[in-house]
Amino acid sequence: MSKHNVLLIGSGLMTPPLIKHLVQFGDTHVTIASNLVDDAKRLCEISPDHLSAAYLDIANQEELEKLIGAHDHVISFIPPWMHTPVAAATLKMGKNMTTSSYSSPDMMKMDDEVKSKGLVFLNECGLDPGIDILGTMKIVHQAEKAGLKITSYESYCGGLPAAENADNPLGYKFSWNPGAAIRASRNPAIFMKNGKREEQPNCLKCVEQRDDFSVSMKFETYPNRDSTAFMEKFGMQDCETFIRGTIRYTGFCWVISAFHDLAVTSDEPFEGEGSFKDFLTAKVAAAEKKSNSVMGEKFDKHIDVVTEGFSQADATLIRDLLHKVDFSYVKCADETVKAMNNIVKTLKFLDFFDDNNKIKAKTDDGKARSALDILGDLMVKKLAMADNDRDLIAMRHIFKIHDPKDGESWEHTSTMVVTGDSKASGNQSMMAITVGVTCGIATRMVLEGEVKKTGVLSPITPEIYEPILKELEKKGIFMVDESSSDKGLKKMQGL
């Protein structure tokens, strides 16, 4: 009989490393519950003696509670918006829970009752959120212990194809339907910069080119949603700059921002048929013309350059399109030229100019599909991760630290760049490893009673983040700390 009985809700791409971590101890049985029961059964082949599958529709409250009641711990590995009913049922049945997702406002409302029942709901134990928080809090507490003050904080993370597989103008590929990633890039951004709270309706227009992350790869970053919501949580209320964001290869933001400007990423139904060029032509015709004064007359002259080799009709479409893209956020004329080049290269790569490349305009029941769904068809076809592709995780924290005792200030960075294996190799992507193993370590800690605090928790305390970081390092997953000041680094290390 197993010492621990765990209910894993979800059977997606992130689950194999999580499962492998839990069953390696030999004292844990995991029931994989999913509405895709065949996927759950396939996962059971990892360790048949320690795994079983069950069908679950989380909308079936009675069945959900029955399954939870038969186990002593729940892992919710389903889309974030589905955690709340699982958490409510887990609370009702008096069980502990872990997730790799943010602690939502709905779950935080359960905090008092979770505490009163002596339970642990440990969230944010994945990659982002997860490893980013672990590494951040380690530096925060090191600085605090040394009597130092963090005046600026930037944190960026990105899941990308490995450099050798970033073989398209976007430098990006999708492992599943691209809709969620594209929708996320439409979000507004709120952050602190140089003492001012900034709000940008389009996060991609805050893009920064970064030549300080890697000597071999060109990255760019942009802020995510409301960064300021984490300032108090991290104990950085006084930071003049506080930004949490995403990493992409250079060129991604220019292209996707242009797609947003043209509404080819809209969720609104597209009332039209024909080719992808017809689709693009209709979207360009409906878009508003933008003022791109940064280049002046050179703007039109460069359009002549980027349209060389295109038919007259396609060149006219490209000219009209570029005049309806907002380049005002691009830092300089040279970058504007690069952005224009990359937009046109991407359109060509995606076969927008092929008259025989027809759109699927209607759903199976005859309803008009959204522009984003139509664009998604192209992205799935042209930007899917191939079986031989590997992925790469890049993470970078940038702290500015001040010593009030002697007035010295310096920059401290924590960096992680790790690459996974291809599907063809039979091994796991680094995204799956960093999400799954991190949650697996956290789950094991809860199972073994190592997390003493109760309530709805985040891994922001040393008793939680230190053991997880230690276990991750054993698996080759760690951040490299560097400082612009040797003296400052010694202060951080307490030397």
VEXDREN-2710 file (C-alpha; in Angstrom, 1 decimal):
% VEXDREN-2710
k/r/px/py/pz
1/MET/0.0/0.0/0.0
2/SER/1.3/3.4/-0.9
3/LYS/2.3/6.0/1.7
4/HIS/0.9/8.8/-0.4
5/ASN/-2.1/8.9/-2.8
6/VAL/-2.1/11.8/-5.1
7/LEU/-4.8/12.9/-7.5
8/LEU/-3.3/14.7/-10.6
9/ILE/-6.0/16.5/-12.5
10/GLY/-4.8/17.0/-16.1
11/SER/-2.9/15.0/-18.7
12/GLY/-1.2/17.6/-20.8
13/LEU/2.3/18.2/-22.1
14/MET/3.7/19.4/-18.7
15/THR/2.7/16.2/-16.8
16/PRO/5.3/13.5/-17.6
17/PRO/8.2/15.1/-15.7
18/LEU/5.9/15.8/-12.7
19/ILE/4.7/12.2/-12.7
20/LYS/8.3/10.8/-13.0
21/HIS/9.4/12.9/-10.1
22/LEU/6.6/11.7/-7.8
23/VAL/6.8/8.0/-8.6
24/GLN/10.6/7.7/-8.3
25/PHE/10.3/7.5/-4.5
26/GLY/8.4/4.3/-4.7
27/ASP/5.9/5.2/-2.0
28/THR/3.5/7.4/-4.0
29/HIS/0.5/6.3/-6.1
30/VAL/-0.8/8.9/-8.6
31/THR/-4.3/8.8/-10.2
32/ILE/-4.3/10.8/-13.4
33/ALA/-7.8/12.2/-13.9
34/SER/-8.7/13.7/-17.2
35/ASN/-11.6/14.1/-19.6
36/LEU/-9.1/12.8/-22.2
37/VAL/-8.8/9.4/-20.5
38/ASP/-6.8/7.8/-23.3
39/ASP/-4.1/10.4/-22.7
40/ALA/-4.2/9.6/-19.0
41/LYS/-3.9/5.8/-19.8
42/ARG/-0.8/6.5/-22.0
43/LEU/0.8/8.4/-19.2
44/CYS/0.3/5.4/-16.9
45/GLU/2.9/3.5/-19.0
46/ILE/5.6/5.6/-17.3
47/SER/5.2/3.5/-14.2
48/PRO/2.2/1.1/-14.3
49/ASP/2.7/-0.1/-10.7
50/HIS/2.4/3.5/-9.4
51/LEU/-0.1/5.1/-11.8
52/SER/-3.8/4.7/-12.7
53/ALA/-6.2/6.6/-14.9
54/ALA/-9.6/7.9/-14.3
55/TYR/-12.2/9.8/-16.3
56/LEU/-13.1/13.2/-14.9
57/ASP/-15.3/16.1/-16.0
58/ILE/-14.6/18.8/-13.4
59/ALA/-18.1/20.2/-14.1
60/ASN/-19.4/17.0/-12.4
61/GLN/-19.2/18.3/-8.8
62/GLU/-20.2/15.0/-7.2
63/GLU/-17.6/13.0/-9.1
64/LEU/-14.9/15.6/-8.5
65/GLU/-15.5/15.5/-4.8
66/LYS/-15.6/11.7/-4.7
67/LEU/-12.2/11.5/-6.5
68/ILE/-10.6/14.1/-4.3
69/GLY/-12.0/12.4/-1.2
70/ALA/-10.2/9.2/-2.1
71/HIS/-6.8/10.8/-2.2
72/ASP/-4.7/12.8/0.3
73/HIS/-3.3/15.4/-2.1
74/VAL/-4.5/17.2/-5.3
75/ILE/-2.4/18.6/-8.1
76/SER/-4.4/20.8/-10.4
77/PHE/-2.6/20.9/-13.8
78/ILE/-5.4/22.3/-15.9
79/PRO/-5.9/25.8/-17.4
80/PRO/-5.7/28.5/-14.7
81/TRP/-9.4/29.6/-15.0
82/MET/-10.4/26.0/-14.1
83/HIS/-8.6/25.9/-10.8
84/THR/-11.3/27.6/-8.7
85/PRO/-13.9/24.7/-8.7
86/VAL/-11.1/22.2/-8.1
87/ALA/-9.8/24.3/-5.2
88/ALA/-13.3/24.7/-3.7
89/ALA/-13.9/20.9/-3.8
90/THR/-10.4/20.2/-2.4
91/LEU/-11.1/22.6/0.5
92/LYS/-14.5/21.0/1.1
93/MET/-12.9/17.6/1.2
94/GLY/-10.1/18.8/3.5
95/LYS/-7.1/18.0/1.3
96/ASN/-3.9/19.8/0.4
97/MET/-3.2/21.1/-3.1
98/THR/-0.4/22.3/-5.4
99/THR/-0.5/24.1/-8.7
100/SER/2.0/25.8/-11.1
101/SER/-0.4/28.7/-11.7
102/TYR/-0.8/32.1/-10.0
103/SER/-2.9/32.4/-6.9
104/SER/-6.0/33.9/-8.3
105/PRO/-8.2/36.4/-6.4
106/ASP/-10.9/33.7/-6.2
107/MET/-8.5/31.3/-4.6
108/MET/-7.1/33.9/-2.2
109/LYS/-10.7/34.4/-0.9
110/MET/-10.4/30.8/0.4
111/ASP/-7.2/31.6/2.4
112/ASP/-8.8/32.0/5.8
113/GLU/-10.8/28.8/5.5
114/VAL/-7.7/26.9/4.2
115/LYS/-5.8/28.1/7.3
116/SER/-8.6/27.2/9.7
117/LYS/-8.6/23.7/8.3
118/GLY/-4.8/23.5/8.6
119/LEU/-4.4/22.9/4.9
120/VAL/-1.7/23.9/2.4
121/PHE/-2.7/25.3/-1.0
122/LEU/0.7/25.9/-2.6
123/ASN/0.6/27.7/-5.9
124/GLU/3.1/29.3/-8.3
125/CYS/5.4/26.3/-8.4
126/GLY/6.3/26.0/-12.0
127/LEU/8.6/28.0/-14.3
128/ASP/6.8/31.4/-14.6
129/PRO/5.3/31.6/-12.1
130/GLY/7.7/29.4/-10.1
131/ILE/11.4/29.4/-10.7
132/ASP/11.3/33.2/-11.3
133/ILE/9.8/33.7/-7.9
134/LEU/12.2/31.3/-6.2
135/GLY/15.3/33.1/-7.7
136/THR/13.9/36.5/-6.9
137/MET/13.1/35.9/-3.3
138/LYS/16.5/34.4/-2.7
139/ILE/18.2/37.6/-3.8
140/VAL/15.6/39.8/-1.9
141/HIS/16.3/38.0/1.3
142/GLN/20.1/38.0/0.8
143/ALA/20.0/41.8/0.3
144/GLU/17.7/42.2/3.3
145/LYS/20.0/40.1/5.5
146/ALA/23.1/42.2/4.4
147/GLY/21.3/45.5/5.1
148/LEU/21.1/46.4/1.4
149/LYS/18.2/48.0/-0.5
150/ILE/16.9/46.9/-3.9
151/THR/16.0/50.1/-5.9
152/SER/15.2/48.5/-9.2
153/TYR/14.0/45.1/-10.4
154/GLU/13.3/43.6/-13.8
155/SER/12.4/40.0/-14.4
156/TYR/12.0/38.3/-17.8
157/CYS/11.3/34.8/-18.9
158/GLY/10.6/33.1/-22.2
159/GLY/10.0/29.7/-23.7
160/LEU/11.5/29.6/-27.2
161/PRO/12.7/27.2/-29.8
162/ALA/16.4/26.4/-29.4
163/ALA/18.6/28.8/-31.4
164/GLU/19.2/26.3/-34.2
165/ASN/15.5/25.7/-34.5
166/ALA/14.4/29.4/-34.6
167/ASP/14.4/29.1/-38.3
168/ASN/11.6/31.6/-39.2
169/PRO/11.4/35.4/-39.2
170/LEU/9.4/35.4/-35.9
171/GLY/12.0/33.3/-34.1
172/TYR/9.1/31.5/-32.5
173/LYS/7.1/28.2/-32.7
174/PHE/4.0/26.8/-31.1
175/SER/3.5/23.5/-29.4
176/TRP/-0.3/23.8/-29.4
177/ASN/-3.0/26.2/-30.6
178/PRO/-1.4/29.7/-30.9
179/GLY/-4.5/31.5/-29.9
180/ALA/-3.7/31.8/-26.2
181/ALA/-0.2/33.1/-26.8
182/ILE/-1.4/35.7/-29.3
183/ARG/-4.2/36.9/-27.1
184/ALA/-1.8/37.3/-24.2
185/SER/0.3/39.6/-26.4
186/ARG/-2.7/41.9/-26.8
187/ASN/-2.8/42.7/-23.1
188/PRO/-2.1/46.1/-21.6
189/ALA/1.0/46.5/-19.4
190/ILE/1.3/48.3/-16.1
191/PHE/4.8/48.8/-14.5
192/MET/7.0/51.1/-12.6
193/LYS/9.9/52.8/-14.5
194/ASN/12.2/55.4/-13.0
195/GLY/9.8/56.2/-10.3
196/LYS/6.7/56.6/-12.5
197/ARG/3.8/54.2/-12.9
198/GLU/3.3/53.6/-16.6
199/GLU/0.3/52.1/-18.4
200/GLN/0.6/50.9/-22.0
201/PRO/-2.5/49.6/-23.8
202/ASN/-0.3/47.4/-26.0
203/CYS/2.5/45.6/-24.1
204/LEU/4.4/44.8/-27.3
205/LYS/4.9/48.5/-27.9
206/CYS/7.1/48.6/-24.8
207/VAL/9.6/46.2/-26.4
208/GLU/13.3/46.7/-25.5
209/GLN/16.2/45.1/-27.5
210/ARG/18.6/43.4/-25.1
211/ASP/22.2/42.8/-26.0
212/ASP/23.2/42.1/-22.4
213/PHE/21.5/38.7/-22.0
214/SER/23.6/36.6/-24.3
215/VAL/26.7/37.0/-26.5
216/SER/25.3/34.5/-29.0
217/MET/21.6/35.2/-29.2
218/LYS/19.6/38.4/-29.8
219/PHE/16.7/38.8/-27.4
220/GLU/14.0/41.4/-26.8
221/THR/11.7/41.9/-23.8
222/TYR/8.3/43.3/-23.1
223/PRO/6.3/43.8/-19.9
224/ASN/3.5/41.5/-18.8
225/ARG/0.1/42.6/-17.5
226/ASP/0.2/44.4/-14.1
227/SER/3.7/44.1/-12.8
228/THR/2.9/46.4/-9.8
229/ALA/0.6/43.7/-8.3
230/PHE/3.8/41.9/-7.2
231/MET/5.6/44.7/-5.5
232/GLU/4.2/44.3/-2.0
233/LYS/4.3/40.5/-2.3
234/PHE/8.0/40.6/-3.1
235/GLY/8.7/43.3/-0.5
236/MET/9.8/45.8/-3.1
237/GLN/7.2/48.6/-2.6
238/ASP/10.0/51.2/-2.8
239/CYS/11.5/50.1/-6.1
240/GLU/11.7/53.0/-8.6
241/THR/11.6/50.4/-11.5
242/PHE/9.6/47.2/-11.2
243/ILE/8.9/45.2/-14.4
244/ARG/8.0/41.6/-15.0
245/GLY/8.0/40.5/-18.6
246/THR/8.5/38.1/-21.5
247/ILE/11.6/37.2/-23.5
248/ARG/11.5/36.6/-27.3
249/TYR/14.0/36.5/-30.0
250/THR/14.5/39.9/-31.7
251/GLY/11.8/40.7/-34.3
252/PHE/8.8/39.0/-32.7
253/CYS/7.2/42.1/-31.2
254/TRP/7.5/44.2/-34.3
255/VAL/5.6/41.6/-36.3
256/ILE/2.9/40.6/-33.8
257/SER/2.3/44.3/-33.0
258/ALA/1.8/44.9/-36.7
259/PHE/-0.7/42.1/-36.8
260/HIS/-2.6/43.6/-33.9
261/ASP/-2.7/47.0/-35.7
262/LEU/-4.2/45.3/-38.7
263/ALA/-6.7/43.4/-36.6
264/VAL/-5.6/40.0/-38.1
265/THR/-5.5/38.8/-34.5
266/SER/-9.0/40.0/-33.7
267/ASP/-11.6/37.7/-32.1
268/GLU/-14.3/39.3/-34.1
269/PRO/-15.8/37.1/-36.9
270/PHE/-14.4/37.6/-40.3
271/GLU/-17.1/38.0/-42.9
272/GLY/-15.3/37.0/-46.1
273/GLU/-13.9/34.1/-48.1
274/GLY/-11.1/33.5/-50.6
275/SER/-7.4/33.4/-50.1
276/PHE/-5.2/34.5/-47.3
277/LYS/-4.2/37.4/-49.5
278/ASP/-7.9/38.4/-49.8
279/PHE/-8.2/38.1/-46.0
280/LEU/-5.1/40.4/-45.5
281/THR/-6.3/42.8/-48.2
282/ALA/-9.7/43.2/-46.4
283/LYS/-8.0/43.8/-43.1
284/VAL/-5.6/46.4/-44.5
285/ALA/-8.5/48.2/-46.2
286/ALA/-10.4/48.4/-42.9
287/ALA/-7.4/49.6/-40.9
288/GLU/-6.6/53.2/-40.1
289/LYS/-3.6/54.9/-41.6
290/LYS/-0.8/55.7/-39.1
291/SER/1.6/58.6/-38.9
292/ASN/5.2/57.3/-39.2
293/SER/7.2/60.5/-39.1
294/VAL/10.4/59.0/-37.5
295/MET/11.8/58.2/-41.0
296/GLY/10.1/61.0/-43.0
297/GLU/10.6/60.5/-46.7
298/LYS/12.9/57.6/-46.1
299/PHE/9.9/55.5/-45.0
300/ASP/8.4/55.3/-48.5
301/LYS/11.9/54.9/-50.1
302/HIS/12.5/51.8/-47.9
303/ILE/9.1/50.4/-48.9
304/ASP/10.4/50.4/-52.4
305/VAL/13.4/48.3/-51.2
306/VAL/11.3/45.7/-49.3
307/THR/8.9/45.3/-52.2
308/GLU/11.5/44.5/-54.8
309/GLY/10.7/41.2/-56.4
310/PHE/7.0/41.3/-55.6
311/SER/4.3/41.7/-58.2
312/GLN/2.9/45.2/-58.6
313/ALA/-0.4/44.1/-56.9
314/ASP/1.5/42.6/-53.9
315/ALA/3.8/45.6/-53.7
316/THR/0.8/47.9/-53.5
317/LEU/-0.7/45.7/-50.8
318/ILE/2.6/45.8/-48.8
319/ARG/2.8/49.6/-49.2
320/ASP/-0.7/50.1/-48.0
321/LEU/-0.2/47.7/-45.1
322/LEU/3.0/49.3/-43.9
323/HIS/1.3/52.7/-43.9
324/LYS/-1.3/51.3/-41.5
325/VAL/1.2/49.8/-39.0
326/ASP/2.2/51.9/-36.0
327/PHE/6.0/52.3/-35.9
328/SER/5.9/55.3/-33.5
329/TYR/7.2/53.1/-30.6
330/VAL/10.2/51.9/-32.4
331/LYS/13.3/53.5/-31.0
332/CYS/15.1/54.8/-34.2
333/ALA/15.1/54.8/-38.0
334/ASP/17.5/51.8/-38.2
335/GLU/15.2/49.7/-36.0
336/THR/12.2/50.8/-38.1
337/VAL/13.9/49.5/-41.2
338/LYS/14.5/46.2/-39.5
339/ALA/10.9/46.0/-38.3
340/MET/9.6/46.7/-41.8
341/ASN/11.9/44.0/-43.2
342/ASN/10.8/41.5/-40.7
343/ILE/7.1/42.2/-41.2
344/VAL/7.3/41.6/-44.9
345/LYS/9.6/38.5/-44.4
346/THR/7.0/37.0/-42.1
347/LEU/4.1/37.7/-44.4
348/LYS/6.0/36.0/-47.2
349/PHE/7.0/33.1/-44.9
350/LEU/3.4/32.5/-43.9
351/ASP/2.3/32.4/-47.6
352/PHE/0.0/35.4/-47.4
353/PHE/0.8/36.2/-51.0
354/ASP/-0.1/32.8/-52.4
355/ASP/-3.4/33.1/-54.3
356/ASN/-4.0/29.4/-54.0
357/ASN/-3.7/29.4/-50.2
358/LYS/-7.4/29.5/-49.2
359/ILE/-8.8/30.3/-45.8
360/LYS/-11.3/28.3/-43.9
361/ALA/-13.9/31.0/-43.5
362/LYS/-16.6/29.1/-41.7
363/THR/-16.9/26.7/-38.8
364/ASP/-18.4/23.2/-39.4
365/ASP/-21.8/24.6/-38.4
366/GLY/-21.6/27.5/-40.9
367/LYS/-20.6/30.3/-38.6
368/ALA/-17.9/32.9/-39.5
369/ARG/-14.6/32.2/-37.9
370/SER/-12.6/34.9/-36.1
371/ALA/-9.6/36.6/-37.7
372/LEU/-7.4/35.0/-35.1
373/ASP/-8.6/31.5/-35.8
374/ILE/-7.9/32.1/-39.5
375/LEU/-4.4/33.4/-38.7
376/GLY/-3.9/30.5/-36.4
377/ASP/-4.4/28.1/-39.3
378/LEU/-1.3/29.6/-40.9
379/MET/0.7/29.6/-37.7
380/VAL/-0.1/26.0/-36.9
381/LYS/1.0/25.0/-40.5
382/LYS/4.1/27.1/-40.7
383/LEU/5.2/27.7/-37.1
384/ALA/4.7/24.4/-35.3
385/MET/7.4/22.8/-33.3
386/ALA/8.8/19.8/-35.3
387/ASP/9.5/16.5/-33.7
388/ASN/13.2/17.1/-34.0
389/ASP/13.1/20.6/-32.6
390/ARG/14.4/21.4/-29.1
391/ASP/13.1/24.2/-26.9
392/LEU/15.0/26.8/-24.8
393/ILE/14.1/28.5/-21.6
394/ALA/15.7/31.9/-21.0
395/MET/15.2/33.8/-17.6
396/ARG/16.9/36.9/-16.4
397/HIS/16.5/39.0/-13.3
398/ILE/18.2/42.4/-13.1
399/PHE/18.5/44.1/-9.7
400/LYS/19.9/47.4/-8.8
401/ILE/21.2/47.3/-5.3
402/HIS/22.2/50.2/-3.0
403/ASP/24.2/50.0/0.2
404/PRO/23.0/52.9/2.5
405/LYS/26.0/52.4/4.8
406/ASP/28.7/53.5/2.2
407/GLY/26.5/54.8/-0.7
408/GLU/27.7/52.2/-3.2
409/SER/25.2/51.1/-5.9
410/TRP/25.6/48.2/-8.4
411/GLU/23.8/45.9/-10.7
412/HIS/23.2/42.2/-9.8
413/THR/21.9/39.7/-12.4
414/SER/20.6/36.2/-12.1
415/THR/20.5/34.3/-15.5
416/MET/19.3/30.9/-16.6
417/VAL/19.5/29.6/-20.2
418/VAL/18.7/25.9/-20.5
419/THR/17.8/23.7/-23.5
420/GLY/15.4/20.7/-23.6
421/ASP/15.3/17.6/-25.8
422/SER/13.2/17.0/-28.9
423/LYS/10.1/14.9/-29.1
424/ALA/11.8/12.6/-31.4
425/SER/14.4/11.8/-28.8
426/GLY/11.7/10.4/-26.5
427/ASN/12.8/12.9/-23.8
428/GLN/11.1/16.0/-22.5
429/SER/11.1/19.7/-23.4
430/MET/12.7/22.1/-21.0
431/MET/9.4/23.8/-20.5
432/ALA/7.8/20.5/-19.3
433/ILE/10.8/19.8/-17.1
434/THR/10.9/23.3/-15.5
435/VAL/7.2/23.3/-14.9
436/GLY/6.6/19.7/-14.0
437/VAL/9.7/19.0/-11.8
438/THR/9.3/22.2/-9.9
439/CYS/5.7/21.3/-9.0
440/GLY/6.7/17.8/-8.3
441/ILE/9.3/18.9/-5.8
442/ALA/6.8/21.3/-4.1
443/THR/4.2/18.5/-4.0
444/ARG/6.7/16.1/-2.4
445/MET/7.5/18.7/0.3
446/VAL/3.8/19.1/1.2
447/LEU/3.3/15.3/1.2
448/GLU/6.3/14.9/3.6
449/GLY/5.0/17.7/5.9
450/GLU/8.0/20.0/5.2
451/VAL/5.7/23.0/4.5
452/LYS/4.7/24.1/8.0
453/LYS/2.8/27.2/7.1
454/THR/-0.9/26.8/6.1
455/GLY/-3.2/28.8/3.8
456/VAL/-3.1/29.8/0.1
457/LEU/0.7/30.1/-0.3
458/SER/3.3/31.2/-2.8
459/PRO/7.0/30.0/-2.6
460/ILE/8.2/33.3/-1.2
461/THR/9.6/32.1/2.1
462/PRO/13.0/30.4/2.6
463/GLU/11.4/27.2/4.0
464/ILE/9.8/26.6/0.6
465/TYR/12.1/28.1/-2.0
466/GLU/15.4/27.0/-0.6
467/PRO/14.7/23.2/-0.8
468/ILE/13.1/23.6/-4.3
469/LEU/16.1/25.5/-5.6
470/LYS/18.5/22.9/-4.1
471/GLU/16.6/20.0/-5.8
472/LEU/16.4/21.8/-9.1
473/GLU/20.2/22.5/-9.1
474/LYS/20.8/18.7/-8.8
475/LYS/19.0/18.4/-12.1
476/GLY/21.1/21.1/-13.7
477/ILE/18.4/23.8/-13.4
478/PHE/19.8/26.9/-11.7
479/MET/20.4/30.6/-12.1
480/VAL/23.9/32.1/-12.5
481/ASP/24.5/35.2/-10.3
482/GLU/26.8/38.0/-11.4
483/SER/27.5/41.5/-10.1
484/SER/28.9/44.6/-11.6
485/SER/30.8/45.1/-8.3
486/ASP/33.0/42.4/-6.7
487/LYS/32.7/44.3/-3.4
488/GLY/28.9/44.3/-3.8
489/LEU/28.8/40.6/-4.6
490/LYS/30.7/39.8/-1.4
491/LYS/28.3/42.0/0.5
492/MET/25.4/39.9/-0.9
493/GLN/27.2/36.7/0.1
494/GLY/27.8/38.0/3.6
495/LEU/31.6/38.0/3.2
END
